[in-house]
Amino acid sequence: MKFDGKVVLVTGSTTGIGEACARGFAEAGASIMLAGRNAMRGKLVLEAIKALGRDADLVIGNITDDGFCDRLVEKTVSRFGRLDVLINNAGVLHAGDVTDTTDEVLDETIGINVTALFRMSRAAVRQMRKQGSGNIVNIASEWGLNGEAGYVAYCASKGAVVQITRCMGLDHAAENIRVNSVCPGEVHTVMVDEMLKESGSTPAQLAAGIPMRRLAKPTEIANCVMFLASDLASYVTGTSLSVDGGNDATAGAYPPS
C-alpha cells in the first residue's frame, strides 16, 4: 500500500493503535498530523516519524474541547495543504454496569468516543468535499458489534461508532468520500493492560479465550486501517471490519485450550 503525497490525520496517536497507524502511514509515504493529550509521548512519535524522512506535525490538546476538532482540521490543511485520510482513534474505556457507571464516566465515554468522533468527521468531510475525495476510518470495537458484560458505556459508545460509520458511508458515497470502521478485539495496548490490571487478569488468561490464542499487535490493526483507507478498498464504504482473532465468529465463550 502506498500513500505518497497523502496527508493523514490520526487522533489519539501518541500510543497504541493510533501510534501504530501513524507510523504505518508514514512508512507508506504519507505526511502525518498527530494529535493527542500526552505531550511527551507525542514528541517521541513525532521524532520517530521524522526519522523516516516524512513530514509530520503534532497538536496536543483535548479532543472534547469546544472548537478543537475544527481547529485540528484547519491546522492540518494549513500545514500540509489538504486532508486525505482521517483516522478517528481517540477513545477511552471504563468498566461498569449501568448502576456502577457514574454520570461523569458516561459523559466522558460518550464525549470522547462518540461526540468528538462525530465532530472530527464533520470537520473532515467539509474539507474533503472541497477536494473532491477523502477517506475516514473509525476505530470501533468488536464490543460495538455484540456486547460485553460490565462495560455498558463503552459498548454503547462503540455501537454508536458502527452506526455513524454506516450512515456516513451512505451519506457521502456519491461524493467520493469513503467511511469505514475497524472493530478490533483484544489488542495488547496500554488500555488493555489497564483493563486487565483492574480485573486482576493477565494477557495470557485473556488470550486463552480467543480462537487464535493470542492478543493482536497494534500493527495488525493498523494494517487493516491502512487497507480500508487505500485504493485497494476503493469499492468499500459504510462497513465495519472485525479484526478480532475469530471472536465474532463464535456463538459464546471459546473453549480454553
Backbone as CSV, one residue per row, in Angstrom:
resi,resn,N_x,N_y,N_z,CA_x,CA_y,CA_z,C_x,C_y,C_z
1,MET,0.836,-1.187,0.000,0.000,0.000,0.000,0.875,1.241,0.000
2,LYS,0.554,2.182,-0.866,1.322,3.412,-0.985,0.437,4.615,-0.671
3,PHE,0.991,5.547,0.093,0.278,6.772,0.421,1.144,8.003,0.142
4,ASP,2.018,7.881,-0.869,2.867,9.006,-1.240,2.003,10.201,-1.621
5,GLY,2.334,11.365,-1.059,1.602,12.580,-1.377,0.313,12.751,-0.607
6,LYS,-0.050,11.793,0.224,-1.282,11.863,1.000,-1.011,12.483,2.369
7,VAL,-2.039,13.118,2.909,-1.971,13.707,4.246,-2.938,12.954,5.149
8,VAL,-2.423,12.453,6.262,-3.205,11.617,7.170,-3.220,12.243,8.556
9,LEU,-4.405,12.394,9.107,-4.588,12.898,10.464,-5.053,11.752,11.354
10,VAL,-4.331,11.521,12.449,-4.651,10.422,13.363,-4.884,10.993,14.755
11,THR,-6.088,10.814,15.292,-6.334,11.242,16.668,-5.912,10.133,17.629
12,GLY,-5.571,10.528,18.845,-5.110,9.534,19.811,-3.889,8.789,19.320
13,SER,-2.951,9.526,18.734,-1.827,8.876,18.032,-0.538,8.853,18.832
14,THR,-0.623,9.047,20.142,0.603,9.053,20.948,0.915,7.690,21.552
15,THR,0.046,6.707,21.350,0.286,5.366,21.883,-0.645,4.368,21.197
16,GLY,-0.381,3.077,21.386,-1.291,2.015,20.964,-1.606,1.976,19.489
17,ILE,-2.874,1.739,19.175,-3.313,1.606,17.787,-3.060,2.887,17.008
18,GLY,-3.316,4.037,17.634,-3.107,5.308,16.946,-1.665,5.525,16.550
19,GLU,-0.749,5.216,17.457,0.677,5.324,17.141,1.051,4.375,16.015
20,ALA,0.556,3.151,16.066,0.855,2.178,15.011,0.324,2.649,13.665
21,CYS,-0.853,3.261,13.660,-1.407,3.794,12.408,-0.536,4.922,11.869
22,ALA,-0.154,5.843,12.747,0.669,6.969,12.316,1.991,6.488,11.722
23,ARG,2.633,5.557,12.396,3.900,5.024,11.897,3.694,4.269,10.576
24,GLY,2.624,3.492,10.496,2.366,2.715,9.290,2.129,3.583,8.073
25,PHE,1.293,4.598,8.226,1.044,5.510,7.105,2.313,6.261,6.722
26,ALA,3.106,6.647,7.710,4.361,7.343,7.415,5.315,6.447,6.635
27,GLU,5.421,5.197,7.052,6.285,4.257,6.337,5.815,4.039,4.902
28,ALA,4.504,4.242,4.665,3.943,4.073,3.328,3.978,5.358,2.512
29,GLY,4.588,6.420,3.070,4.835,7.616,2.286,4.020,8.841,2.625
30,ALA,3.107,8.750,3.604,2.223,9.868,3.903,2.866,10.903,4.812
31,SER,2.343,12.128,4.732,2.627,13.152,5.728,1.609,12.985,6.846
32,ILE,2.044,13.194,8.092,1.219,12.822,9.245,0.983,14.006,10.181
33,MET,-0.290,14.201,10.543,-0.633,15.098,11.640,-1.020,14.241,12.833
34,LEU,-0.241,14.354,13.904,-0.504,13.628,15.133,-1.352,14.487,16.066
35,ALA,-2.192,13.837,16.857,-2.998,14.568,17.830,-3.214,13.691,19.055
36,GLY,-3.069,14.291,20.226,-3.275,13.539,21.456,-3.097,14.437,22.663
37,ARG,-3.172,13.840,23.856,-3.073,14.615,25.094,-1.718,14.475,25.784
38,ASN,-0.941,13.459,25.420,0.328,13.196,26.087,1.475,13.831,25.293
39,ALA,1.940,14.999,25.758,2.962,15.734,25.013,4.271,14.962,24.912
40,MET,4.669,14.308,25.988,5.939,13.572,25.983,5.899,12.423,24.975
41,ARG,4.829,11.637,25.034,4.702,10.526,24.093,4.558,11.048,22.661
42,GLY,3.808,12.129,22.515,3.601,12.686,21.183,4.896,13.121,20.531
43,LYS,5.781,13.728,21.300,7.060,14.173,20.754,7.925,12.992,20.327
44,LEU,7.859,11.897,21.077,8.616,10.705,20.706,8.129,10.122,19.380
45,VAL,6.802,10.055,19.224,6.236,9.539,17.967,6.581,10.478,16.822
46,LEU,6.492,11.781,17.066,6.827,12.769,16.034,8.267,12.606,15.578
47,GLU,9.174,12.456,16.521,10.594,12.289,16.180,10.822,11.010,15.387
48,ALA,10.106,9.943,15.752,10.266,8.667,15.045,9.795,8.778,13.602
49,ILE,8.713,9.506,13.388,8.189,9.661,12.028,9.113,10.549,11.203
50,LYS,9.609,11.605,11.803,10.541,12.470,11.076,11.831,11.734,10.749
51,ALA,12.222,10.782,11.602,13.420,9.986,11.334,13.255,9.110,10.097
52,LEU,12.004,8.859,9.712,11.724,8.104,8.493,11.834,8.979,7.252
53,GLY,12.045,10.278,7.477,12.131,11.204,6.359,10.787,11.742,5.930
54,ARG,9.767,11.597,6.788,8.418,12.057,6.450,8.122,13.383,7.136
55,ASP,7.300,14.169,6.501,6.841,15.418,7.088,5.762,15.102,8.111
56,ALA,5.833,15.727,9.265,4.876,15.442,10.327,4.779,16.629,11.272
57,ASP,3.649,16.685,11.972,3.446,17.725,12.972,2.604,17.137,14.097
58,LEU,2.515,17.874,15.196,1.850,17.376,16.395,1.003,18.470,17.015
59,VAL,-0.233,18.123,17.378,-1.110,19.025,18.121,-1.477,18.334,19.427
60,ILE,-1.198,18.995,20.539,-1.550,18.467,21.850,-2.783,19.203,22.357
61,GLY,-3.773,18.444,22.797,-4.984,19.073,23.306,-6.047,18.049,23.610
62,ASN,-7.155,18.534,24.139,-8.287,17.681,24.500,-9.311,17.711,23.385
63,ILE,-9.557,16.568,22.793,-10.427,16.486,21.633,-11.877,16.857,21.939
64,THR,-12.231,16.890,23.218,-13.598,17.255,23.592,-13.772,18.752,23.817
65,ASP,-12.697,19.529,23.788,-12.814,20.975,23.976,-13.588,21.597,22.817
66,ASP,-14.387,22.595,23.128,-15.170,23.273,22.090,-14.255,23.822,21.002
67,GLY,-14.568,23.492,19.778,-13.827,24.012,18.635,-12.541,23.288,18.317
68,PHE,-12.125,22.345,19.180,-10.828,21.694,18.965,-10.800,20.920,17.648
69,CYS,-11.862,20.192,17.358,-11.887,19.364,16.143,-11.784,20.220,14.883
70,ASP,-12.527,21.315,14.848,-12.450,22.209,13.696,-11.055,22.796,13.565
71,ARG,-10.479,23.208,14.683,-9.133,23.798,14.644,-8.089,22.778,14.211
72,LEU,-8.261,21.530,14.614,-7.300,20.490,14.254,-7.299,20.245,12.747
73,VAL,-8.474,20.186,12.149,-8.549,20.021,10.697,-7.992,21.252,9.998
74,GLU,-8.341,22.439,10.506,-7.828,23.676,9.904,-6.308,23.727,9.955
75,LYS,-5.723,23.325,11.093,-4.270,23.340,11.211,-3.634,22.325,10.277
76,THR,-4.274,21.168,10.123,-3.753,20.146,9.210,-3.693,20.681,7.785
77,VAL,-4.783,21.314,7.358,-4.847,21.844,5.992,-3.875,23.007,5.827
78,SER,-3.770,23.861,6.847,-2.833,24.973,6.781,-1.395,24.481,6.695
79,ARG,-1.095,23.412,7.420,0.279,22.886,7.483,0.649,22.091,6.252
80,PHE,-0.291,21.267,5.745,0.038,20.333,4.664,-0.695,20.602,3.352
81,GLY,-1.681,21.491,3.369,-2.370,21.842,2.129,-3.641,21.089,1.840
82,ARG,-3.877,19.964,2.548,-5.062,19.161,2.293,-5.230,18.139,3.420
83,LEU,-6.305,17.362,3.338,-6.527,16.248,4.267,-7.136,15.103,3.476
84,ASP,-6.373,14.028,3.335,-6.833,12.881,2.547,-7.456,11.788,3.396
85,VAL,-6.909,11.577,4.590,-7.366,10.468,5.435,-7.479,10.946,6.878
86,LEU,-8.626,10.670,7.489,-8.815,10.890,8.922,-8.968,9.549,9.604
87,ILE,-8.166,9.308,10.632,-8.311,8.114,11.457,-8.826,8.554,12.822
88,ASN,-10.084,8.232,13.097,-10.699,8.557,14.383,-10.364,7.448,15.376
89,ASN,-9.276,7.645,16.105,-8.801,6.600,17.010,-8.953,6.951,18.487
90,ALA,-8.973,8.224,18.832,-9.021,8.619,20.241,-10.201,7.953,20.940
91,GLY,-9.943,7.393,22.120,-11.024,6.721,22.836,-10.647,6.423,24.278
92,VAL,-11.668,6.152,25.082,-11.468,5.761,26.480,-12.286,4.512,26.776
93,LEU,-11.843,3.767,27.770,-12.503,2.527,28.179,-12.665,2.524,29.689
94,HIS,-13.924,2.417,30.148,-14.211,2.319,31.572,-15.089,1.097,31.824
95,ALA,-14.805,0.399,32.905,-15.625,-0.750,33.287,-16.813,-0.280,34.118
96,GLY,-17.871,-1.097,34.092,-19.018,-0.807,34.937,-20.329,-1.183,34.282
97,ASP,-21.269,-1.734,35.083,-22.615,-1.922,34.564,-23.372,-0.609,34.726
98,VAL,-24.653,-0.609,34.429,-25.395,0.654,34.406,-25.477,1.299,35.788
99,THR,-25.485,0.490,36.851,-25.557,1.066,38.195,-24.206,1.533,38.707
100,ASP,-23.129,0.968,38.157,-21.778,1.362,38.565,-21.271,2.588,37.812
101,THR,-21.883,2.888,36.673,-21.391,3.941,35.785,-21.939,5.296,36.209
102,THR,-21.059,6.167,36.643,-21.481,7.492,37.076,-21.779,8.386,35.868
103,ASP,-22.437,9.485,36.113,-22.697,10.441,35.044,-21.400,10.955,34.448
104,GLU,-20.399,11.166,35.314,-19.110,11.680,34.839,-18.442,10.686,33.890
105,VAL,-18.460,9.401,34.236,-17.873,8.369,33.374,-18.650,8.248,32.071
106,LEU,-19.974,8.267,32.165,-20.800,8.190,30.958,-20.527,9.377,30.047
107,ASP,-20.491,10.574,30.619,-20.261,11.768,29.809,-18.892,11.742,29.140
108,GLU,-17.858,11.293,29.878,-16.529,11.224,29.289,-16.484,10.204,28.158
109,THR,-17.079,9.038,28.385,-17.061,7.976,27.372,-17.768,8.412,26.101
110,ILE,-18.958,8.951,26.229,-19.695,9.396,25.047,-19.028,10.620,24.430
111,GLY,-18.509,11.501,25.277,-17.880,12.717,24.775,-16.676,12.453,23.898
112,ILE,-15.831,11.514,24.314,-14.627,11.200,23.538,-14.920,10.203,22.419
113,ASN,-15.592,9.111,22.750,-15.769,8.017,21.792,-16.792,8.313,20.709
114,VAL,-17.760,9.188,21.010,-18.840,9.445,20.048,-18.864,10.909,19.594
115,THR,-19.068,11.827,20.533,-19.246,13.227,20.146,-18.017,13.792,19.436
116,ALA,-16.830,13.556,19.988,-15.615,14.070,19.357,-15.387,13.422,17.996
117,LEU,-15.658,12.132,17.894,-15.538,11.439,16.604,-16.483,12.056,15.579
118,PHE,-17.710,12.354,16.010,-18.698,12.988,15.130,-18.188,14.349,14.658
119,ARG,-17.676,15.141,15.597,-17.196,16.479,15.250,-15.969,16.429,14.345
120,MET,-15.060,15.492,14.617,-13.891,15.345,13.750,-14.323,14.976,12.338
121,SER,-15.266,14.054,12.243,-15.745,13.611,10.933,-16.427,14.745,10.181
122,ARG,-17.224,15.530,10.892,-17.915,16.662,10.266,-16.913,17.661,9.695
123,ALA,-15.890,17.998,10.490,-14.875,18.942,10.027,-14.103,18.370,8.834
124,ALA,-13.802,17.078,8.888,-13.049,16.447,7.800,-13.862,16.399,6.509
125,VAL,-15.133,16.053,6.608,-15.981,15.956,5.407,-16.084,17.308,4.720
126,ARG,-16.193,18.365,5.483,-16.265,19.699,4.875,-15.034,19.989,4.032
127,GLN,-13.858,19.585,4.518,-12.635,19.776,3.755,-12.560,18.805,2.583
128,MET,-12.926,17.553,2.803,-12.844,16.551,1.738,-13.791,16.867,0.593
129,ARG,-14.919,17.483,0.891,-15.836,17.915,-0.172,-15.156,18.930,-1.093
130,LYS,-14.403,19.844,-0.505,-13.697,20.847,-1.308,-12.686,20.187,-2.231
131,GLN,-12.056,19.126,-1.749,-11.028,18.420,-2.522,-11.627,17.474,-3.546
132,GLY,-12.846,17.009,-3.281,-13.494,16.043,-4.166,-13.196,14.601,-3.816
133,SER,-12.565,14.366,-2.658,-12.271,12.989,-2.266,-11.799,12.963,-0.822
134,GLY,-11.831,11.759,-0.239,-11.313,11.585,1.111,-11.692,10.248,1.697
135,ASN,-11.046,9.907,2.794,-11.295,8.654,3.488,-11.335,8.886,4.985
136,ILE,-12.296,8.269,5.651,-12.370,8.281,7.103,-12.427,6.834,7.580
137,VAL,-11.571,6.502,8.522,-11.619,5.179,9.149,-11.776,5.383,10.652
138,ASN,-12.854,4.831,11.197,-13.136,4.932,12.623,-12.661,3.680,13.348
139,ILE,-12.084,3.861,14.512,-11.734,2.709,15.338,-12.906,2.444,16.271
140,ALA,-13.659,1.400,15.953,-14.793,0.989,16.779,-14.310,-0.121,17.714
141,SER,-15.025,-1.233,17.779,-14.629,-2.352,18.635,-15.526,-3.531,18.332
142,GLU,-15.018,-4.737,18.587,-15.895,-5.901,18.482,-17.063,-5.776,19.454
143,TRP,-16.860,-5.037,20.549,-17.934,-4.827,21.516,-18.979,-3.841,21.006
144,GLY,-18.725,-3.219,19.891,-19.736,-2.396,19.239,-20.626,-3.213,18.329
145,LEU,-20.216,-4.448,18.057,-20.996,-5.355,17.204,-21.791,-6.351,18.035
146,ASN,-21.311,-6.664,19.241,-22.036,-7.583,20.109,-22.218,-6.937,21.476
147,GLY,-21.426,-7.279,22.433,-21.538,-6.683,23.754,-20.600,-7.379,24.715
148,GLU,-20.482,-6.843,25.912,-19.624,-7.432,26.931,-20.159,-7.022,28.301
149,ALA,-20.351,-7.994,29.154,-20.841,-7.700,30.495,-19.869,-6.797,31.237
150,GLY,-20.407,-5.801,31.933,-19.586,-4.943,32.760,-18.929,-3.785,32.040
151,TYR,-19.313,-3.523,30.793,-18.724,-2.406,30.035,-19.810,-1.693,29.233
152,VAL,-20.912,-1.378,29.889,-22.093,-0.898,29.171,-21.847,0.427,28.456
153,ALA,-21.176,1.369,29.085,-20.963,2.671,28.445,-20.046,2.542,27.234
154,TYR,-18.971,1.778,27.391,-18.029,1.591,26.289,-18.703,0.884,25.110
155,CYS,-19.434,-0.183,25.391,-20.106,-0.915,24.323,-21.119,-0.033,23.601
156,ALA,-21.866,0.765,24.370,-22.839,1.671,23.763,-22.148,2.686,22.862
157,SER,-21.007,3.195,23.320,-20.296,4.203,22.527,-19.763,3.602,21.225
158,LYS,-19.242,2.393,21.285,-18.686,1.775,20.078,-19.788,1.287,19.141
159,GLY,-20.947,0.922,19.697,-22.089,0.631,18.840,-22.515,1.868,18.069
160,ALA,-22.438,3.026,18.725,-22.743,4.282,18.048,-21.758,4.559,16.924
161,VAL,-20.488,4.234,17.143,-19.476,4.431,16.100,-19.792,3.584,14.870
162,VAL,-20.215,2.353,15.089,-20.591,1.482,13.973,-21.748,2.092,13.185
163,GLN,-22.731,2.633,13.873,-23.876,3.231,13.192,-23.503,4.534,12.495
164,ILE,-22.665,5.347,13.112,-22.182,6.556,12.448,-21.467,6.191,11.151
165,THR,-20.666,5.143,11.214,-19.940,4.676,10.029,-20.892,4.295,8.916
166,ARG,-21.911,3.518,9.233,-22.894,3.114,8.216,-23.572,4.325,7.585
167,CYS,-24.049,5.233,8.440,-24.799,6.382,7.942,-23.921,7.321,7.121
168,MET,-22.703,7.577,7.590,-21.808,8.442,6.829,-21.385,7.800,5.523
169,GLY,-21.206,6.484,5.544,-20.880,5.787,4.305,-21.949,6.000,3.252
170,LEU,-23.207,5.966,3.667,-24.327,6.205,2.751,-24.406,7.674,2.343
171,ASP,-24.268,8.559,3.318,-24.427,9.985,3.056,-23.414,10.525,2.058
172,HIS,-22.197,9.979,2.064,-21.118,10.586,1.292,-20.560,9.689,0.193
173,ALA,-21.243,8.571,-0.074,-20.762,7.640,-1.100,-20.665,8.301,-2.474
174,ALA,-21.620,9.143,-2.794,-21.630,9.776,-4.113,-20.664,10.961,-4.206
175,GLU,-20.034,11.314,-3.080,-19.109,12.443,-3.067,-17.647,11.994,-3.108
176,ASN,-17.432,10.707,-3.348,-16.079,10.149,-3.390,-15.388,10.248,-2.032
177,ILE,-16.199,10.169,-0.981,-15.688,10.136,0.388,-16.120,8.816,1.005
178,ARG,-15.160,7.954,1.303,-15.477,6.645,1.884,-15.307,6.688,3.398
179,VAL,-16.214,6.006,4.087,-16.186,5.965,5.553,-16.363,4.520,5.999
180,ASN,-15.390,4.012,6.733,-15.436,2.638,7.226,-14.932,2.597,8.668
181,SER,-15.108,1.464,9.295,-14.560,1.303,10.643,-13.897,-0.049,10.784
182,VAL,-12.950,-0.092,11.703,-12.302,-1.338,12.102,-12.762,-1.649,13.514
183,CYS,-13.106,-2.912,13.737,-13.599,-3.347,15.047,-12.594,-4.317,15.662
184,PRO,-11.620,-3.790,16.394,-10.614,-4.675,16.978,-11.181,-5.507,18.125
185,GLY,-10.586,-6.678,18.304,-10.823,-7.457,19.502,-9.787,-7.044,20.529
186,GLU,-9.251,-8.022,21.247,-8.265,-7.711,22.278,-6.894,-7.419,21.656
187,VAL,-6.416,-6.221,21.886,-5.132,-5.767,21.347,-4.211,-5.465,22.516
188,HIS,-2.954,-5.844,22.408,-2.024,-5.616,23.527,-1.584,-4.164,23.533
189,THR,-2.367,-3.326,24.205,-2.101,-1.900,24.339,-2.098,-1.529,25.820
190,VAL,-1.718,-0.296,26.106,-1.757,0.204,27.476,-3.180,0.157,28.016
191,MET,-4.173,0.490,27.170,-5.566,0.480,27.597,-5.996,-0.915,28.057
192,VAL,-5.629,-1.938,27.294,-5.991,-3.309,27.664,-5.225,-3.750,28.913
193,ASP,-3.964,-3.368,29.011,-3.198,-3.700,30.216,-3.853,-3.114,31.463
194,GLU,-4.347,-1.886,31.351,-5.028,-1.254,32.487,-6.330,-1.973,32.816
195,MET,-7.065,-2.402,31.776,-8.301,-3.148,31.979,-8.021,-4.463,32.698
196,LEU,-6.966,-5.153,32.283,-6.600,-6.422,32.904,-6.170,-6.222,34.354
197,LYS,-5.439,-5.151,34.605,-4.991,-4.866,35.962,-6.182,-4.648,36.887
198,GLU,-7.199,-3.944,36.393,-8.393,-3.686,37.191,-9.131,-4.973,37.517
199,SER,-9.121,-5.916,36.566,-9.861,-7.164,36.753,-9.027,-8.254,37.422
200,GLY,-7.733,-7.996,37.633,-6.859,-8.994,38.226,-6.518,-10.132,37.294
201,SER,-6.587,-9.881,35.992,-6.294,-10.909,34.993,-4.957,-10.622,34.317
202,THR,-4.558,-11.517,33.394,-3.296,-11.382,32.674,-3.537,-11.504,31.178
203,PRO,-2.604,-11.023,30.346,-2.743,-11.193,28.902,-2.898,-12.655,28.492
204,ALA,-2.186,-13.561,29.154,-2.273,-14.985,28.820,-3.668,-15.535,29.107
205,GLN,-4.249,-15.105,30.207,-5.600,-15.563,30.536,-6.615,-15.033,29.529
206,LEU,-6.443,-13.791,29.121,-7.334,-13.216,28.115,-7.186,-13.933,26.784
207,ALA,-5.952,-14.230,26.399,-5.691,-14.894,25.119,-6.275,-16.297,25.072
208,ALA,-6.412,-16.951,26.228,-6.920,-18.329,26.256,-8.341,-18.446,25.735
209,GLY,-9.102,-17.355,25.773,-10.473,-17.385,25.280,-10.637,-16.881,23.868
210,ILE,-9.541,-16.617,23.175,-9.572,-16.136,21.792,-9.249,-17.296,20.863
211,PRO,-10.014,-17.506,19.790,-9.740,-18.625,18.902,-8.291,-18.699,18.410
212,MET,-7.661,-17.565,18.143,-6.274,-17.580,17.689,-5.271,-17.658,18.837
213,ARG,-5.772,-17.674,20.079,-4.962,-17.895,21.280,-3.905,-16.829,21.530
214,ARG,-4.137,-15.608,21.081,-3.202,-14.537,21.358,-3.911,-13.199,21.192
215,LEU,-3.299,-12.159,21.780,-3.779,-10.803,21.569,-3.194,-10.261,20.269
216,ALA,-3.886,-9.314,19.682,-3.373,-8.684,18.468,-2.272,-7.699,18.805
217,LYS,-1.389,-7.498,17.861,-0.417,-6.419,17.947,-1.062,-5.154,17.370
218,PRO,-0.753,-3.975,17.893,-1.307,-2.746,17.321,-1.057,-2.621,15.819
219,THR,0.100,-3.120,15.352,0.399,-3.035,13.917,-0.566,-3.860,13.078
220,GLU,-1.103,-4.936,13.644,-2.058,-5.754,12.897,-3.377,-5.017,12.683
221,ILE,-3.754,-4.202,13.640,-4.943,-3.369,13.468,-4.642,-2.258,12.470
222,ALA,-3.468,-1.657,12.604,-3.080,-0.573,11.705,-3.062,-1.026,10.249
223,ASN,-2.623,-2.249,9.999,-2.597,-2.758,8.623,-3.994,-2.782,8.015
224,CYS,-4.982,-3.138,8.820,-6.365,-3.187,8.325,-6.927,-1.788,8.124
225,VAL,-6.552,-0.874,9.012,-6.949,0.524,8.842,-6.384,1.064,7.533
226,MET,-5.122,0.787,7.278,-4.482,1.269,6.052,-5.127,0.668,4.810
227,PHE,-5.506,-0.598,4.887,-6.197,-1.223,3.750,-7.486,-0.484,3.429
228,LEU,-8.303,-0.205,4.454,-9.576,0.461,4.217,-9.392,1.877,3.675
229,ALA,-8.292,2.524,4.041,-8.018,3.878,3.562,-7.343,3.902,2.200
230,SER,-6.950,2.747,1.701,-6.180,2.675,0.460,-7.079,2.460,-0.756
231,ASP,-6.471,2.611,-1.925,-7.199,2.361,-3.172,-7.552,0.893,-3.351
232,LEU,-6.912,0.012,-2.591,-7.267,-1.405,-2.655,-8.695,-1.643,-2.175
233,ALA,-9.219,-0.723,-1.364,-10.587,-0.834,-0.840,-11.490,0.208,-1.484
234,SER,-11.242,0.528,-2.739,-11.929,1.623,-3.421,-13.439,1.431,-3.549
235,TYR,-13.936,0.188,-3.403,-15.376,-0.066,-3.510,-15.966,-0.448,-2.161
236,VAL,-15.302,-0.057,-1.084,-15.746,-0.405,0.263,-16.109,0.870,1.012
237,THR,-17.350,0.973,1.438,-17.750,2.091,2.291,-18.934,1.690,3.160
238,GLY,-19.013,2.280,4.337,-20.109,2.010,5.259,-20.014,0.672,5.970
239,THR,-18.849,0.067,5.946,-18.711,-1.267,6.538,-17.861,-1.230,7.799
240,SER,-17.992,-2.283,8.605,-17.196,-2.428,9.824,-16.480,-3.770,9.766
241,LEU,-15.161,-3.718,9.796,-14.321,-4.905,9.643,-13.893,-5.432,10.999
242,SER,-14.292,-6.665,11.314,-13.861,-7.297,12.564,-12.424,-7.776,12.435
243,VAL,-11.599,-7.382,13.387,-10.202,-7.818,13.438,-9.980,-8.313,14.858
244,ASP,-10.419,-9.540,15.109,-10.579,-9.991,16.498,-10.116,-11.408,16.771
245,GLY,-9.289,-11.968,15.888,-8.768,-13.308,16.129,-9.817,-14.401,16.102
246,GLY,-10.999,-14.102,15.543,-12.068,-15.099,15.441,-13.159,-14.951,16.453
247,ASN,-13.066,-13.976,17.363,-14.050,-13.836,18.428,-15.482,-13.703,17.921
248,ASP,-15.665,-12.879,16.894,-17.019,-12.589,16.431,-17.656,-13.775,15.716
249,ALA,-16.858,-14.788,15.382,-17.383,-15.969,14.712,-17.947,-16.994,15.688
250,THR,-17.705,-16.786,16.979,-18.152,-17.756,17.962,-19.568,-17.450,18.426
251,ALA,-20.231,-18.488,18.973,-21.574,-18.313,19.493,-21.577,-18.116,21.014
252,GLY,-20.395,-18.074,21.568,-20.264,-17.889,23.013,-18.816,-17.923,23.402
253,ALA,-18.552,-18.136,24.653,-17.160,-18.198,25.104,-16.422,-19.323,24.409
254,TYR,-15.234,-19.017,23.900,-14.449,-20.029,23.178,-13.782,-20.938,24.201
255,PRO,-13.844,-22.264,23.985,-13.288,-23.194,24.990,-11.796,-23.007,25.150
256,PRO,-11.300,-23.008,26.365,-9.871,-22.847,26.594,-9.101,-24.044,26.038
257,SER,-7.864,-23.814,25.712,-7.027,-24.912,25.175,-6.592,-25.835,26.307
